[in-house]
Amino acid sequence: VVLAASITSKSGKALVSRQFVDMSRIRIESFLAAFPKLVGTGKQHTYVETENVRYVYQPIEGLYLLLVTNKQSNILEDLETLRLLSKLVPEYSVSLDEEGICKTAFELIFAFDEVISLGHKENVTVAQVKQYCEMESHEERLHKLVMQSKINETKDVMKRKASEIDKSKIEKNRGEKGGFMSLQSMGSSRIESGFGSDMNISSSGTGFGSGSGFGLTTDVDSFASKPKGRPPSSATAPPKGLGMQLGKNQKANQFLESLKAEGEVILEDVRPSTGPYRSAAPVLTDPITLSVDEKLNVTLKRDGGVSNFDVQGTLSLQILNQEDGLIQVQVETGGNPGILFKTHPNINKDLFSNDNILGLKDPNRPFPTGQSGDGVGLLKWRMQSVDESVVPLTINCWPSVSGNETYVSIEYEASSMFDLQNVVVSVPLPALREAPSVRQVDGEWRYDSRNSILEWSILLIDNSNRSGSMEFVVPPTDSSVFFPISVCFSAANTFSDLKVTNVLPLRGGPSPKFSQRTLLSTENYQVV
C-alpha cells in the first residue's frame, strides 16, 4: 500500500506530498527528512528500506520523486506507479525546480489522486489523467447557476421594495389630497365604469370559467379591501371589516383622520397587504407583465407507453398603471398543430384568428389594472397526446429480488426539447427501520422516513446529463410497492412556444415597456 507520494529536494525538504492513509504531518515529515540519509551515493538501486517503511524513488534533475510504502507492498506495482508519476510531473510543471513544483502543487496533487486511490494504483494512462483533471465540473456549473439565481433574486427583491415605496408615496399623496373616504368613492366610480356593474370585483383575479368575467382588480380596490383573508381582530382593518361596531368605527375614522393629517395613514394601511402581494405577484417592476403558464398532467405506464398526457396553458396580463390599459397584445404562436387556442369571451376572436392580436371587443374599454392576483386571463390552450416522444421526462424502474435483498435501479431520460430545473423523483418504499442503502446516484437523495419515500433530486437537467440513474437496496418486497412514482420539475420554455412580440397602444405613441414570464411546471406527473 502506498502511504504517501512526495516530491522532495536533495536535502529532504518536502515540496509536494500527498498522503493516502491517515498519517500525521510530523510523521510524514520525519519520513521525508530521513530519506536523504538513507540514499547512498553511486548506487543504482531505486528503493531503500527501513524497519517500518520502504522508499521507492527516482531522481528528477535536482529533486526526488518518492513513494513511501509499507514493506508488504508489491514493489513491482509500486515501480509502475512511480514510472507513471514521473511522466505526469513534467506535464504539469514547466520547470523541474523548487519554484516550478510549488507553483503547480495543487495540479500535481490532483494528478496524484487520479493515479492512486486509497494506496493502490488505478488503471489509467497519462492521457486519461490529463482528461480527468481538465474535465468540466457539472457540480461547479450547478453551483454557479445557484449563485446567479440568488443574485437575481436579490435584485428582484430590491426592485420590489423600490416599487412598494413608490406606490406608498403615490397612495400617500392621494390620501392627503382627497382623504380616505373620497379615495373610496373615486375607486367605486372608476370600477363601475370598467366592465359593467354586473361584474364582481375580486382581489385575486378570475380568468376563465368564472361568472365574474375578467376579475377586475384596481389599486383602489386592493387598498380598500386589505382585511380580506386576515383575522377579524386586526387592529388596522378599515371600518367594514369590524362588523356592526358603529361606535368604534367613528373613533377609528377619527384616529385615521388624525394619522392622515400627519401623513402616516397610508403606510399603516399598505403594510398588511405585503404578504398576499408578494405571494400573488413576487415581482412587478414593469408597467405591463404577460405570463405564459403551462401545467402538465401526465401518467406514464411502468412498462412503457403513455396513459395520459395533458397540457393546459394560459396567457395572463397584469397592468400596474391605469393609463396603460388601452392596449392590444401581439403574440406569435409556435405552430404546434396539436394545440387548440381559446380566447376569453371579452376578446375579439376575429382579430386573434386573422392577425394574432389579443384585444377587447370594445377598443374604447381599457384592461383592468392592479398588482394583486394572477392577472387577467387573455388566452388558454390545451394539448393532448399519446405519443411518448413528446414526454419531457421518462422514468424506468427495475426492481429485482436477490436473496434477502431487493435491488432497485431507476433511470431517467430527458427530452432535448427542455432544460428541466429542480427535478424531484419521489419513489414510495415499504416501511423501513432505517434509510435504504443507496449504492449509486446521479444527483442527491433524501429519505423521508415519516412517509416512507425516497426523494431523488437533480438541480438541472440539460445537454450534459440527459440521462442518469440511481441504485438502492431494500429488504425483499413486492415490486408493486415502488409505484406510483411521482415527479415534479419546471422549465423556462413551453410546448406552445407562445411569445409576446409587441404591445400596441390604442392611443398612439411608442409601445409601452413590458416583460414576459414563461413557466412550464408539473401538476400531476406519475409513473403507475
Secondary structure, DSSP 8 states (H G I E B T S, - for coil): -EEEEEEEETT--EEEEEESS---HHHHHHHHHHHHHH--TT---SEEE-SSEEEEEEEETTEEEEEEEETTS-HHHHHHHHHHHHHHHHHH-SS-SHHHHHHTHHHHHHHHHHHEETTEE-S--HHHHHHHHHS--HHHHHHHHHHHHHHHHHHHHHHHHHHHHHHHHHHHHHHHHHHHHHHHHHHHHHHHTTS-TTS---SS---TT-TTTT----HHHHHHTTTTTS-TT-TT--GGGGTT-HHHHHHHHHHHHHHHHTT-HHHHHHGGGHHHHHHH-S---SSEEEEEEEEEEEEE-TTSSEEEEEEEEEEEEEESSGGG-SEEEEEE----TTEEEEE-TTB-HHHHHHH-EE-BSSTTS-----SSSS-EEEEEEEEE---GGG-SEEEEEEEEEETTEEEEEEEEEE-TT--EEEEEEEEE----SS--EEEEESSEEEEETTTTEEEEEEEEESTT-SEEEEEEEESS--GGGG-SEEEEEEESS-SS--EEEEEEETT-SS---EEEEEEEEEEEEEE-
